[in-house]
Amino acid sequence: MPEDPRFITVARLLKPRGNKGELAAQLLTDFPERLTKLKEVFLSDPKSKSEPRKVAVQNCWLSQNHKGQAVFHFENINNINDAEELRGQDVLLPIEQRVTLPAGVYFVADLVGCSVFELPSAPPPLSSPACAINEAPVFLGTVTNVEIPGEDFPGTPLLVVALTAAQPGGDSEMLIPLAEDICTRIDTAARRIEVTLPEGLRDLNVD
């Protein structure tokens, strides 16, 4: 089931941890510390069409032994059997509780689905109605994912852009660095990203 746009997913429950109803959870947020202060969350089964349900959080702490995990203890979940019934469910927060990011930082969910337009690398010295068509942004495609730097690759996040069928070279997607000098305008509200591709970037995307 697609994530309800009214909510954001911050964790996924993995399995019981301990014998008092605690559950290990995979962290799906860049701000895990805030989870330890939550008094209530919503739980949703991704395999079900039922509405997310509110549950009280009795305790939550970040795992010291398992990187990228937290441990939740929900109210009225007091043993392993109770916890087992929650295995695989998503931990959600209302979208209104989403963290406010500083300028120039974006949520992956806000970037995915944006249309990407290529701008001319440099404006022509003279402009006229005859060349205006060449100055207009060209639709490249749509962002399908964002590759985040980590152990697999260092450096700048990469936009994965599914290209339109009309793109030369026959490539189905392009990786575009999420850098200010390349992604010159990002308007997540308008679902639009404008890019100026440096020379040679297209060649790097050719298999």
Summary of the structure (lengths in Angstrom):
residues: 207
radius of gyration: 22.0
end to end distance: 33.6
largest distance: 74.8
contacts: 518
relative contact order: 0.15
helix: 14%
strand: 36%
